[in-house]
Amino acid sequence: MKLTIYQKPTCSTCREVYKTLKESGVDFDAVNYYLEPIPKEKLKELLKKMKMKPRELLRTKEPLYKELGLDEKKLSDDDIIDLMVKHPDLLQRPIVEKGNKAILARPAEKIKDIL
């Protein structure tokens, strides 16, 4: 079954996971979600597969998180997902999907959980 990595190529953790997948000889697709945004329904599906709430996937140290006041706002899961679709910087990364399972490969060693 083919893997998909949702990543930001300039992210060091993403590069590390990408390199591990290449060296393992695993067949995978790499999606730069800055060039190919993750649609809302797909993001909901990935969250479900990771067994995560949208707020758990937010990058709380991202300047945009503070600018949007997300630490102070009481937002619905749907509102948070909409913000992550609109502002990909808010997404923790990389997300690796394989079939009916997905993980947040952070730290990079977590990639072993899905291989």
PDB file as gemmi writes it, atoms N, CA and C in Angstrom:
CRYST1    1.000    1.000    1.000  90.00  90.00  90.00 P 1                      
ATOM      1  N   MET A   1       0.834  -1.182   0.000  1.00  0.00           N  
ATOM      2  CA  MET A   1       0.000   0.000   0.000  1.00  0.00           C  
ATOM      3  C   MET A   1       0.885   1.255   0.000  1.00  0.00           C  
ATOM      4  N   LYS A   2       0.548   2.197  -0.859  1.00  0.00           N  
ATOM      5  CA  LYS A   2       1.368   3.387  -1.046  1.00  0.00           C  
ATOM      6  C   LYS A   2       1.170   4.396   0.093  1.00  0.00           C  
ATOM      7  N   LEU A   3       2.262   5.014   0.484  1.00  0.00           N  
ATOM      8  CA  LEU A   3       2.261   6.064   1.499  1.00  0.00           C  
ATOM      9  C   LEU A   3       2.130   7.427   0.831  1.00  0.00           C  
ATOM     10  N   THR A   4       1.561   8.377   1.569  1.00  0.00           N  
ATOM     11  CA  THR A   4       1.552   9.770   1.140  1.00  0.00           C  
ATOM     12  C   THR A   4       2.075  10.600   2.292  1.00  0.00           C  
ATOM     13  N   ILE A   5       3.015  11.488   1.978  1.00  0.00           N  
ATOM     14  CA  ILE A   5       3.542  12.405   2.987  1.00  0.00           C  
ATOM     15  C   ILE A   5       3.070  13.810   2.614  1.00  0.00           C  
ATOM     16  N   TYR A   6       2.397  14.454   3.554  1.00  0.00           N  
ATOM     17  CA  TYR A   6       1.951  15.833   3.392  1.00  0.00           C  
ATOM     18  C   TYR A   6       2.987  16.680   4.117  1.00  0.00           C  
ATOM     19  N   GLN A   7       3.655  17.570   3.365  1.00  0.00           N  
ATOM     20  CA  GLN A   7       4.838  18.208   3.921  1.00  0.00           C  
ATOM     21  C   GLN A   7       5.050  19.622   3.405  1.00  0.00           C  
ATOM     22  N   LYS A   8       5.986  20.274   4.068  1.00  0.00           N  
ATOM     23  CA  LYS A   8       6.557  21.544   3.610  1.00  0.00           C  
ATOM     24  C   LYS A   8       8.025  21.211   3.353  1.00  0.00           C  
ATOM     25  N   PRO A   9       8.459  21.175   2.096  1.00  0.00           N  
ATOM     26  CA  PRO A   9       9.807  20.725   1.760  1.00  0.00           C  
ATOM     27  C   PRO A   9      10.947  21.446   2.474  1.00  0.00           C  
ATOM     28  N   THR A  10      10.721  22.669   2.933  1.00  0.00           N  
ATOM     29  CA  THR A  10      11.785  23.389   3.624  1.00  0.00           C  
ATOM     30  C   THR A  10      11.849  23.065   5.118  1.00  0.00           C  
ATOM     31  N   CYS A  11      10.897  22.318   5.616  1.00  0.00           N  
ATOM     32  CA  CYS A  11      10.859  21.927   7.035  1.00  0.00           C  
ATOM     33  C   CYS A  11      11.875  20.816   7.294  1.00  0.00           C  
ATOM     34  N   SER A  12      12.709  20.983   8.315  1.00  0.00           N  
ATOM     35  CA  SER A  12      13.761  19.988   8.583  1.00  0.00           C  
ATOM     36  C   SER A  12      13.182  18.625   8.966  1.00  0.00           C  
ATOM     37  N   THR A  13      12.115  18.587   9.726  1.00  0.00           N  
ATOM     38  CA  THR A  13      11.503  17.296  10.085  1.00  0.00           C  
ATOM     39  C   THR A  13      10.935  16.620   8.841  1.00  0.00           C  
ATOM     40  N   CYS A  14      10.302  17.392   7.973  1.00  0.00           N  
ATOM     41  CA  CYS A  14       9.767  16.848   6.719  1.00  0.00           C  
ATOM     42  C   CYS A  14      10.883  16.267   5.855  1.00  0.00           C  
ATOM     43  N   ARG A  15      11.988  16.997   5.770  1.00  0.00           N  
ATOM     44  CA  ARG A  15      13.128  16.511   4.966  1.00  0.00           C  
ATOM     45  C   ARG A  15      13.681  15.217   5.550  1.00  0.00           C  
ATOM     46  N   GLU A  16      13.729  15.128   6.865  1.00  0.00           N  
ATOM     47  CA  GLU A  16      14.239  13.926   7.513  1.00  0.00           C  
ATOM     48  C   GLU A  16      13.330  12.718   7.234  1.00  0.00           C  
ATOM     49  N   VAL A  17      12.020  12.925   7.345  1.00  0.00           N  
ATOM     50  CA  VAL A  17      11.064  11.846   7.068  1.00  0.00           C  
ATOM     51  C   VAL A  17      11.141  11.449   5.593  1.00  0.00           C  
ATOM     52  N   TYR A  18      11.217  12.425   4.697  1.00  0.00           N  
ATOM     53  CA  TYR A  18      11.334  12.172   3.263  1.00  0.00           C  
ATOM     54  C   TYR A  18      12.567  11.316   2.981  1.00  0.00           C  
ATOM     55  N   LYS A  19      13.683  11.695   3.578  1.00  0.00           N  
ATOM     56  CA  LYS A  19      14.939  10.963   3.396  1.00  0.00           C  
ATOM     57  C   LYS A  19      14.815   9.526   3.908  1.00  0.00           C  
ATOM     58  N   THR A  20      14.201   9.349   5.066  1.00  0.00           N  
ATOM     59  CA  THR A  20      14.005   8.003   5.632  1.00  0.00           C  
ATOM     60  C   THR A  20      13.166   7.142   4.699  1.00  0.00           C  
ATOM     61  N   LEU A  21      12.106   7.715   4.151  1.00  0.00           N  
ATOM     62  CA  LEU A  21      11.249   6.973   3.220  1.00  0.00           C  
ATOM     63  C   LEU A  21      12.028   6.590   1.961  1.00  0.00           C  
ATOM     64  N   LYS A  22      12.801   7.521   1.416  1.00  0.00           N  
ATOM     65  CA  LYS A  22      13.619   7.236   0.222  1.00  0.00           C  
ATOM     66  C   LYS A  22      14.614   6.113   0.496  1.00  0.00           C  
ATOM     67  N   GLU A  23      15.318   6.217   1.628  1.00  0.00           N  
ATOM     68  CA  GLU A  23      16.330   5.216   1.976  1.00  0.00           C  
ATOM     69  C   GLU A  23      15.717   3.853   2.271  1.00  0.00           C  
ATOM     70  N   SER A  24      14.469   3.828   2.697  1.00  0.00           N  
ATOM     71  CA  SER A  24      13.786   2.561   2.998  1.00  0.00           C  
ATOM     72  C   SER A  24      13.249   1.897   1.735  1.00  0.00           C  
ATOM     73  N   GLY A  25      13.316   2.599   0.616  1.00  0.00           N  
ATOM     74  CA  GLY A  25      12.819   2.044  -0.640  1.00  0.00           C  
ATOM     75  C   GLY A  25      11.308   1.966  -0.697  1.00  0.00           C  
ATOM     76  N   VAL A  26      10.638   2.750   0.132  1.00  0.00           N  
ATOM     77  CA  VAL A  26       9.179   2.747   0.201  1.00  0.00           C  
ATOM     78  C   VAL A  26       8.611   3.552  -0.962  1.00  0.00           C  
ATOM     79  N   ASP A  27       7.537   3.025  -1.568  1.00  0.00           N  
ATOM     80  CA  ASP A  27       6.839   3.726  -2.636  1.00  0.00           C  
ATOM     81  C   ASP A  27       5.925   4.768  -1.979  1.00  0.00           C  
ATOM     82  N   PHE A  28       6.136   6.045  -2.298  1.00  0.00           N  
ATOM     83  CA  PHE A  28       5.306   7.073  -1.675  1.00  0.00           C  
ATOM     84  C   PHE A  28       5.129   8.276  -2.584  1.00  0.00           C  
ATOM     85  N   ASP A  29       4.074   9.025  -2.280  1.00  0.00           N  
ATOM     86  CA  ASP A  29       3.830  10.301  -2.939  1.00  0.00           C  
ATOM     87  C   ASP A  29       4.119  11.396  -1.930  1.00  0.00           C  
ATOM     88  N   ALA A  30       4.715  12.472  -2.388  1.00  0.00           N  
ATOM     89  CA  ALA A  30       4.970  13.629  -1.529  1.00  0.00           C  
ATOM     90  C   ALA A  30       4.085  14.774  -1.993  1.00  0.00           C  
ATOM     91  N   VAL A  31       3.343  15.339  -1.066  1.00  0.00           N  
ATOM     92  CA  VAL A  31       2.448  16.451  -1.370  1.00  0.00           C  
ATOM     93  C   VAL A  31       2.935  17.683  -0.612  1.00  0.00           C  
ATOM     94  N   ASN A  32       3.334  18.685  -1.360  1.00  0.00           N  
ATOM     95  CA  ASN A  32       3.679  19.976  -0.768  1.00  0.00           C  
ATOM     96  C   ASN A  32       2.354  20.711  -0.599  1.00  0.00           C  
ATOM     97  N   TYR A  33       1.834  20.744   0.619  1.00  0.00           N  
ATOM     98  CA  TYR A  33       0.495  21.296   0.804  1.00  0.00           C  
ATOM     99  C   TYR A  33       0.452  22.825   0.721  1.00  0.00           C  
ATOM    100  N   TYR A  34       1.585  23.431   0.430  1.00  0.00           N  
ATOM    101  CA  TYR A  34       1.583  24.857   0.121  1.00  0.00           C  
ATOM    102  C   TYR A  34       1.249  25.055  -1.364  1.00  0.00           C  
ATOM    103  N   LEU A  35       1.647  24.090  -2.195  1.00  0.00           N  
ATOM    104  CA  LEU A  35       1.344  24.148  -3.627  1.00  0.00           C  
ATOM    105  C   LEU A  35       0.039  23.421  -3.948  1.00  0.00           C  
ATOM    106  N   GLU A  36      -0.241  22.368  -3.208  1.00  0.00           N  
ATOM    107  CA  GLU A  36      -1.473  21.584  -3.375  1.00  0.00           C  
ATOM    108  C   GLU A  36      -2.187  21.546  -2.025  1.00  0.00           C  
ATOM    109  N   PRO A  37      -2.958  22.594  -1.710  1.00  0.00           N  
ATOM    110  CA  PRO A  37      -3.608  22.650  -0.397  1.00  0.00           C  
ATOM    111  C   PRO A  37      -4.449  21.403  -0.101  1.00  0.00           C  
ATOM    112  N   ILE A  38      -4.434  21.014   1.162  1.00  0.00           N  
ATOM    113  CA  ILE A  38      -5.241  19.869   1.587  1.00  0.00           C  
ATOM    114  C   ILE A  38      -6.686  20.342   1.697  1.00  0.00           C  
ATOM    115  N   PRO A  39      -7.592  19.745   0.913  1.00  0.00           N  
ATOM    116  CA  PRO A  39      -9.005  20.149   0.997  1.00  0.00           C  
ATOM    117  C   PRO A  39      -9.574  19.851   2.394  1.00  0.00           C  
ATOM    118  N   LYS A  40     -10.584  20.598   2.766  1.00  0.00           N  
ATOM    119  CA  LYS A  40     -11.201  20.475   4.089  1.00  0.00           C  
ATOM    120  C   LYS A  40     -11.603  19.032   4.402  1.00  0.00           C  
ATOM    121  N   GLU A  41     -12.272  18.373   3.472  1.00  0.00           N  
ATOM    122  CA  GLU A  41     -12.733  17.000   3.723  1.00  0.00           C  
ATOM    123  C   GLU A  41     -11.557  16.040   3.926  1.00  0.00           C  
ATOM    124  N   LYS A  42     -10.483  16.254   3.170  1.00  0.00           N  
ATOM    125  CA  LYS A  42      -9.294  15.406   3.306  1.00  0.00           C  
ATOM    126  C   LYS A  42      -8.640  15.652   4.660  1.00  0.00           C  
ATOM    127  N   LEU A  43      -8.580  16.894   5.088  1.00  0.00           N  
ATOM    128  CA  LEU A  43      -7.995  17.208   6.389  1.00  0.00           C  
ATOM    129  C   LEU A  43      -8.815  16.576   7.516  1.00  0.00           C  
ATOM    130  N   LYS A  44     -10.132  16.604   7.378  1.00  0.00           N  
ATOM    131  CA  LYS A  44     -11.004  15.945   8.371  1.00  0.00           C  
ATOM    132  C   LYS A  44     -10.712  14.440   8.415  1.00  0.00           C  
ATOM    133  N   GLU A  45     -10.548  13.846   7.233  1.00  0.00           N  
ATOM    134  CA  GLU A  45     -10.256  12.414   7.127  1.00  0.00           C  
ATOM    135  C   GLU A  45      -8.907  12.085   7.786  1.00  0.00           C  
ATOM    136  N   LEU A  46      -7.899  12.910   7.522  1.00  0.00           N  
ATOM    137  CA  LEU A  46      -6.575  12.686   8.122  1.00  0.00           C  
ATOM    138  C   LEU A  46      -6.640  12.806   9.646  1.00  0.00           C  
ATOM    139  N   LEU A  47      -7.350  13.797  10.143  1.00  0.00           N  
ATOM    140  CA  LEU A  47      -7.498  13.964  11.596  1.00  0.00           C  
ATOM    141  C   LEU A  47      -8.154  12.738  12.223  1.00  0.00           C  
ATOM    142  N   LYS A  48      -9.183  12.237  11.556  1.00  0.00           N  
ATOM    143  CA  LYS A  48      -9.883  11.036  12.052  1.00  0.00           C  
ATOM    144  C   LYS A  48      -8.932   9.839  12.080  1.00  0.00           C  
ATOM    145  N   LYS A  49      -8.156   9.674  11.011  1.00  0.00           N  
ATOM    146  CA  LYS A  49      -7.201   8.562  10.934  1.00  0.00           C  
ATOM    147  C   LYS A  49      -6.110   8.685  12.003  1.00  0.00           C  
ATOM    148  N   MET A  50      -5.740   9.928  12.341  1.00  0.00           N  
ATOM    149  CA  MET A  50      -4.712  10.145  13.360  1.00  0.00           C  
ATOM    150  C   MET A  50      -5.291  10.138  14.773  1.00  0.00           C  
ATOM    151  N   LYS A  51      -6.624  10.090  14.848  1.00  0.00           N  
ATOM    152  CA  LYS A  51      -7.315  10.153  16.143  1.00  0.00           C  
ATOM    153  C   LYS A  51      -6.929  11.422  16.907  1.00  0.00           C  
ATOM    154  N   MET A  52      -6.941  12.540  16.163  1.00  0.00           N  
ATOM    155  CA  MET A  52      -6.567  13.828  16.735  1.00  0.00           C  
ATOM    156  C   MET A  52      -7.713  14.823  16.581  1.00  0.00           C  
ATOM    157  N   LYS A  53      -7.780  15.736  17.524  1.00  0.00           N  
ATOM    158  CA  LYS A  53      -8.694  16.872  17.428  1.00  0.00           C  
ATOM    159  C   LYS A  53      -7.966  17.958  16.627  1.00  0.00           C  
ATOM    160  N   PRO A  54      -8.700  18.771  15.882  1.00  0.00           N  
ATOM    161  CA  PRO A  54      -8.055  19.821  15.092  1.00  0.00           C  
ATOM    162  C   PRO A  54      -7.106  20.702  15.913  1.00  0.00           C  
ATOM    163  N   ARG A  55      -7.497  21.066  17.118  1.00  0.00           N  
ATOM    164  CA  ARG A  55      -6.642  21.942  17.938  1.00  0.00           C  
ATOM    165  C   ARG A  55      -5.289  21.284  18.232  1.00  0.00           C  
ATOM    166  N   GLU A  56      -5.251  19.948  18.310  1.00  0.00           N  
ATOM    167  CA  GLU A  56      -3.995  19.234  18.580  1.00  0.00           C  
ATOM    168  C   GLU A  56      -3.025  19.311  17.403  1.00  0.00           C  
ATOM    169  N   LEU A  57      -3.538  19.617  16.225  1.00  0.00           N  
ATOM    170  CA  LEU A  57      -2.703  19.686  15.024  1.00  0.00           C  
ATOM    171  C   LEU A  57      -2.198  21.104  14.747  1.00  0.00           C  
ATOM    172  N   LEU A  58      -2.629  22.062  15.548  1.00  0.00           N  
ATOM    173  CA  LEU A  58      -2.189  23.444  15.359  1.00  0.00           C  
ATOM    174  C   LEU A  58      -0.749  23.640  15.806  1.00  0.00           C  
ATOM    175  N   ARG A  59      -0.018  24.434  15.042  1.00  0.00           N  
ATOM    176  CA  ARG A  59       1.353  24.832  15.402  1.00  0.00           C  
ATOM    177  C   ARG A  59       1.234  26.061  16.304  1.00  0.00           C  
ATOM    178  N   THR A  60       1.268  25.839  17.598  1.00  0.00           N  
ATOM    179  CA  THR A  60       1.033  26.919  18.554  1.00  0.00           C  
ATOM    180  C   THR A  60       2.197  27.912  18.641  1.00  0.00           C  
ATOM    181  N   LYS A  61       3.370  27.529  18.150  1.00  0.00           N  
ATOM    182  CA  LYS A  61       4.519  28.447  18.181  1.00  0.00           C  
ATOM    183  C   LYS A  61       4.641  29.262  16.894  1.00  0.00           C  
ATOM    184  N   GLU A  62       3.748  29.014  15.974  1.00  0.00           N  
ATOM    185  CA  GLU A  62       3.736  29.744  14.705  1.00  0.00           C  
ATOM    186  C   GLU A  62       3.268  31.178  14.968  1.00  0.00           C  
ATOM    187  N   PRO A  63       3.992  32.192  14.456  1.00  0.00           N  
ATOM    188  CA  PRO A  63       3.576  33.584  14.674  1.00  0.00           C  
ATOM    189  C   PRO A  63       2.108  33.850  14.297  1.00  0.00           C  
ATOM    190  N   LEU A  64       1.645  33.206  13.227  1.00  0.00           N  
ATOM    191  CA  LEU A  64       0.267  33.392  12.773  1.00  0.00           C  
ATOM    192  C   LEU A  64      -0.741  32.939  13.836  1.00  0.00           C  
ATOM    193  N   TYR A  65      -0.388  31.912  14.590  1.00  0.00           N  
ATOM    194  CA  TYR A  65      -1.244  31.418  15.670  1.00  0.00           C  
ATOM    195  C   TYR A  65      -1.522  32.548  16.659  1.00  0.00           C  
ATOM    196  N   LYS A  66      -0.473  33.264  17.020  1.00  0.00           N  
ATOM    197  CA  LYS A  66      -0.596  34.390  17.953  1.00  0.00           C  
ATOM    198  C   LYS A  66      -1.328  35.565  17.293  1.00  0.00           C  
ATOM    199  N   GLU A  67      -0.960  35.855  16.024  1.00  0.00           N  
ATOM    200  CA  GLU A  67      -1.583  36.967  15.301  1.00  0.00           C  
ATOM    201  C   GLU A  67      -3.097  36.808  15.205  1.00  0.00           C  
ATOM    202  N   LEU A  68      -3.540  35.565  14.981  1.00  0.00           N  
ATOM    203  CA  LEU A  68      -4.978  35.297  14.860  1.00  0.00           C  
ATOM    204  C   LEU A  68      -5.652  35.151  16.226  1.00  0.00           C  
ATOM    205  N   GLY A  69      -4.859  35.192  17.287  1.00  0.00           N  
ATOM    206  CA  GLY A  69      -5.405  35.088  18.638  1.00  0.00           C  
ATOM    207  C   GLY A  69      -6.000  33.721  18.944  1.00  0.00           C  
ATOM    208  N   LEU A  70      -5.448  32.685  18.318  1.00  0.00           N  
ATOM    209  CA  LEU A  70      -6.028  31.348  18.472  1.00  0.00           C  
ATOM    210  C   LEU A  70      -5.889  30.786  19.883  1.00  0.00           C  
ATOM    211  N   ASP A  71      -4.931  31.316  20.639  1.00  0.00           N  
ATOM    212  CA  ASP A  71      -4.766  30.842  22.014  1.00  0.00           C  
ATOM    213  C   ASP A  71      -5.870  31.394  22.914  1.00  0.00           C  
ATOM    214  N   GLU A  72      -6.529  32.448  22.465  1.00  0.00           N  
ATOM    215  CA  GLU A  72      -7.562  33.086  23.280  1.00  0.00           C  
ATOM    216  C   GLU A  72      -8.974  32.776  22.805  1.00  0.00           C  
ATOM    217  N   LYS A  73      -9.104  32.374  21.556  1.00  0.00           N  
ATOM    218  CA  LYS A  73     -10.432  32.171  20.972  1.00  0.00           C  
ATOM    219  C   LYS A  73     -10.983  30.778  21.246  1.00  0.00           C  
ATOM    220  N   LYS A  74     -12.279  30.736  21.460  1.00  0.00           N  
ATOM    221  CA  LYS A  74     -12.995  29.471  21.604  1.00  0.00           C  
ATOM    222  C   LYS A  74     -13.594  29.184  20.225  1.00  0.00           C  
ATOM    223  N   LEU A  75     -12.933  28.311  19.470  1.00  0.00           N  
ATOM    224  CA  LEU A  75     -13.376  28.004  18.114  1.00  0.00           C  
ATOM    225  C   LEU A  75     -13.868  26.573  18.002  1.00  0.00           C  
ATOM    226  N   SER A  76     -14.808  26.366  17.109  1.00  0.00           N  
ATOM    227  CA  SER A  76     -15.290  25.003  16.845  1.00  0.00           C  
ATOM    228  C   SER A  76     -14.224  24.245  16.060  1.00  0.00           C  
ATOM    229  N   ASP A  77     -14.309  22.922  16.061  1.00  0.00           N  
ATOM    230  CA  ASP A  77     -13.383  22.106  15.270  1.00  0.00           C  
ATOM    231  C   ASP A  77     -13.434  22.516  13.800  1.00  0.00           C  
ATOM    232  N   ASP A  78     -14.636  22.765  13.305  1.00  0.00           N  
ATOM    233  CA  ASP A  78     -14.811  23.168  11.908  1.00  0.00           C  
ATOM    234  C   ASP A  78     -14.112  24.493  11.612  1.00  0.00           C  
ATOM    235  N   ASP A  79     -14.217  25.442  12.548  1.00  0.00           N  
ATOM    236  CA  ASP A  79     -13.556  26.740  12.369  1.00  0.00           C  
ATOM    237  C   ASP A  79     -12.036  26.570  12.321  1.00  0.00           C  
ATOM    238  N   ILE A  80     -11.516  25.709  13.186  1.00  0.00           N  
ATOM    239  CA  ILE A  80     -10.066  25.466  13.217  1.00  0.00           C  
ATOM    240  C   ILE A  80      -9.612  24.818  11.911  1.00  0.00           C  
ATOM    241  N   ILE A  81     -10.375  23.853  11.439  1.00  0.00           N  
ATOM    242  CA  ILE A  81     -10.038  23.191  10.166  1.00  0.00           C  
ATOM    243  C   ILE A  81     -10.056  24.208   9.027  1.00  0.00           C  
ATOM    244  N   ASP A  82     -11.066  25.072   9.006  1.00  0.00           N  
ATOM    245  CA  ASP A  82     -11.132  26.115   7.968  1.00  0.00           C  
ATOM    246  C   ASP A  82      -9.883  26.993   8.000  1.00  0.00           C  
ATOM    247  N   LEU A  83      -9.446  27.358   9.188  1.00  0.00           N  
ATOM    248  CA  LEU A  83      -8.239  28.185   9.325  1.00  0.00           C  
ATOM    249  C   LEU A  83      -6.994  27.445   8.844  1.00  0.00           C  
ATOM    250  N   MET A  84      -6.898  26.143   9.137  1.00  0.00           N  
ATOM    251  CA  MET A  84      -5.736  25.365   8.687  1.00  0.00           C  
ATOM    252  C   MET A  84      -5.723  25.213   7.173  1.00  0.00           C  
ATOM    253  N   VAL A  85      -6.903  25.091   6.563  1.00  0.00           N  
ATOM    254  CA  VAL A  85      -6.980  25.006   5.106  1.00  0.00           C  
ATOM    255  C   VAL A  85      -6.550  26.343   4.496  1.00  0.00           C  
ATOM    256  N   LYS A  86      -7.009  27.431   5.085  1.00  0.00           N  
ATOM    257  CA  LYS A  86      -6.693  28.771   4.581  1.00  0.00           C  
ATOM    258  C   LYS A  86      -5.235  29.158   4.853  1.00  0.00           C  
ATOM    259  N   HIS A  87      -4.697  28.725   6.006  1.00  0.00           N  
ATOM    260  CA  HIS A  87      -3.344  29.088   6.430  1.00  0.00           C  
ATOM    261  C   HIS A  87      -2.537  27.816   6.739  1.00  0.00           C  
ATOM    262  N   PRO A  88      -1.919  27.200   5.716  1.00  0.00           N  
ATOM    263  CA  PRO A  88      -1.199  25.936   5.941  1.00  0.00           C  
ATOM    264  C   PRO A  88      -0.068  26.024   6.972  1.00  0.00           C  
ATOM    265  N   ASP A  89       0.416  27.220   7.256  1.00  0.00           N  
ATOM    266  CA  ASP A  89       1.457  27.372   8.289  1.00  0.00           C  
ATOM    267  C   ASP A  89       0.960  26.904   9.656  1.00  0.00           C  
ATOM    268  N   LEU A  90      -0.337  26.857   9.838  1.00  0.00           N  
ATOM    269  CA  LEU A  90      -0.897  26.455  11.137  1.00  0.00           C  
ATOM    270  C   LEU A  90      -0.849  24.942  11.368  1.00  0.00           C  
ATOM    271  N   LEU A  91      -0.571  24.178  10.320  1.00  0.00           N  
ATOM    272  CA  LEU A  91      -0.552  22.709  10.420  1.00  0.00           C  
ATOM    273  C   LEU A  91       0.785  22.176  10.917  1.00  0.00           C  
ATOM    274  N   GLN A  92       0.736  21.317  11.921  1.00  0.00           N  
ATOM    275  CA  GLN A  92       1.951  20.589  12.290  1.00  0.00           C  
ATOM    276  C   GLN A  92       2.268  19.623  11.152  1.00  0.00           C  
ATOM    277  N   ARG A  93       3.521  19.312  11.010  1.00  0.00           N  
ATOM    278  CA  ARG A  93       3.947  18.492   9.877  1.00  0.00           C  
ATOM    279  C   ARG A  93       5.156  17.657  10.232  1.00  0.00           C  
ATOM    280  N   PRO A  94       5.418  16.640   9.430  1.00  0.00           N  
ATOM    281  CA  PRO A  94       4.661  16.110   8.297  1.00  0.00           C  
ATOM    282  C   PRO A  94       3.570  15.145   8.751  1.00  0.00           C  
ATOM    283  N   ILE A  95       2.569  15.019   7.912  1.00  0.00           N  
ATOM    284  CA  ILE A  95       1.517  14.024   8.123  1.00  0.00           C  
ATOM    285  C   ILE A  95       1.792  12.912   7.121  1.00  0.00           C  
ATOM    286  N   VAL A  96       1.809  11.675   7.598  1.00  0.00           N  
ATOM    287  CA  VAL A  96       2.056  10.534   6.716  1.00  0.00           C  
ATOM    288  C   VAL A  96       0.832   9.628   6.771  1.00  0.00           C  
ATOM    289  N   GLU A  97       0.320   9.299   5.586  1.00  0.00           N  
ATOM    290  CA  GLU A  97      -0.899   8.491   5.468  1.00  0.00           C  
ATOM    291  C   GLU A  97      -0.597   7.200   4.731  1.00  0.00           C  
ATOM    292  N   LYS A  98      -1.175   6.132   5.239  1.00  0.00           N  
ATOM    293  CA  LYS A  98      -1.065   4.832   4.586  1.00  0.00           C  
ATOM    294  C   LYS A  98      -2.382   4.096   4.818  1.00  0.00           C  
ATOM    295  N   GLY A  99      -3.153   3.959   3.752  1.00  0.00           N  
ATOM    296  CA  GLY A  99      -4.437   3.271   3.872  1.00  0.00           C  
ATOM    297  C   GLY A  99      -5.357   3.956   4.870  1.00  0.00           C  
ATOM    298  N   ASN A 100      -5.815   3.180   5.859  1.00  0.00           N  
ATOM    299  CA  ASN A 100      -6.748   3.742   6.839  1.00  0.00           C  
ATOM    300  C   ASN A 100      -6.035   4.266   8.087  1.00  0.00           C  
ATOM    301  N   LYS A 101      -4.729   4.498   7.988  1.00  0.00           N  
ATOM    302  CA  LYS A 101      -3.947   4.991   9.112  1.00  0.00           C  
ATOM    303  C   LYS A 101      -3.179   6.243   8.688  1.00  0.00           C  
ATOM    304  N   ALA A 102      -3.025   7.156   9.622  1.00  0.00           N  
ATOM    305  CA  ALA A 102      -2.202   8.344   9.382  1.00  0.00           C  
ATOM    306  C   ALA A 102      -1.539   8.717  10.701  1.00  0.00           C  
ATOM    307  N   ILE A 103      -0.368   9.324  10.588  1.00  0.00           N  
ATOM    308  CA  ILE A 103       0.353   9.768  11.788  1.00  0.00           C  
ATOM    309  C   ILE A 103       0.926  11.157  11.554  1.00  0.00           C  
ATOM    310  N   LEU A 104       1.151  11.846  12.644  1.00  0.00           N  
ATOM    311  CA  LEU A 104       1.942  13.058  12.621  1.00  0.00           C  
ATOM    312  C   LEU A 104       3.355  12.585  12.920  1.00  0.00           C  
ATOM    313  N   ALA A 105       4.224  12.623  11.913  1.00  0.00           N  
ATOM    314  CA  ALA A 105       5.588  12.090  12.053  1.00  0.00           C  
ATOM    315  C   ALA A 105       6.491  13.134  12.692  1.00  0.00           C  
ATOM    316  N   ARG A 106       6.177  13.464  13.902  1.00  0.00           N  
ATOM    317  CA  ARG A 106       6.901  14.469  14.662  1.00  0.00           C  
ATOM    318  C   ARG A 106       7.099  13.941  16.053  1.00  0.00           C  
ATOM    319  N   PRO A 107       8.283  13.630  16.498  1.00  0.00           N  
ATOM    320  CA  PRO A 107       9.564  13.743  15.794  1.00  0.00           C  
ATOM    321  C   PRO A 107       9.649  12.736  14.628  1.00  0.00           C  
ATOM    322  N   ALA A 108      10.635  12.926  13.791  1.00  0.00           N  
ATOM    323  CA  ALA A 108      10.788  12.141  12.563  1.00  0.00           C  
ATOM    324  C   ALA A 108      10.836  10.638  12.809  1.00  0.00           C  
ATOM    325  N   GLU A 109      11.335  10.209  13.984  1.00  0.00           N  
ATOM    326  CA  GLU A 109      11.442   8.772  14.276  1.00  0.00           C  
ATOM    327  C   GLU A 109      10.068   8.094  14.298  1.00  0.00           C  
ATOM    328  N   LYS A 110       9.007   8.864  14.477  1.00  0.00           N  
ATOM    329  CA  LYS A 110       7.668   8.288  14.508  1.00  0.00           C  
ATOM    330  C   LYS A 110       7.277   7.637  13.188  1.00  0.00           C  
ATOM    331  N   ILE A 111       8.034   7.929  12.126  1.00  0.00           N  
ATOM    332  CA  ILE A 111       7.737   7.341  10.826  1.00  0.00           C  
ATOM    333  C   ILE A 111       7.756   5.811  10.910  1.00  0.00           C  
ATOM    334  N   LYS A 112       8.535   5.275  11.826  1.00  0.00           N  
ATOM    335  CA  LYS A 112       8.616   3.821  12.004  1.00  0.00           C  
ATOM    336  C   LYS A 112       7.277   3.232  12.396  1.00  0.00           C  
ATOM    337  N   ASP A 113       6.401   4.034  13.009  1.00  0.00           N  
ATOM    338  CA  ASP A 113       5.077   3.550  13.429  1.00  0.00           C  
ATOM    339  C   ASP A 113       4.184   3.180  12.278  1.00  0.00           C  
ATOM    340  N   ILE A 114       4.476   3.677  11.095  1.00  0.00           N  
ATOM    341  CA  ILE A 114       3.597   3.434   9.955  1.00  0.00           C  
ATOM    342  C   ILE A 114       4.251   2.584   8.868  1.00  0.00           C  
ATOM    343  N   LEU A 115       5.561   2.400   8.969  1.00  0.00           N  
ATOM    344  CA  LEU A 115       6.258   1.581   7.950  1.00  0.00           C  
ATOM    345  C   LEU A 115       6.033   0.102   8.171  1.00  0.00           C  
TER     346      LEU A 115                                                      
END                                                                             
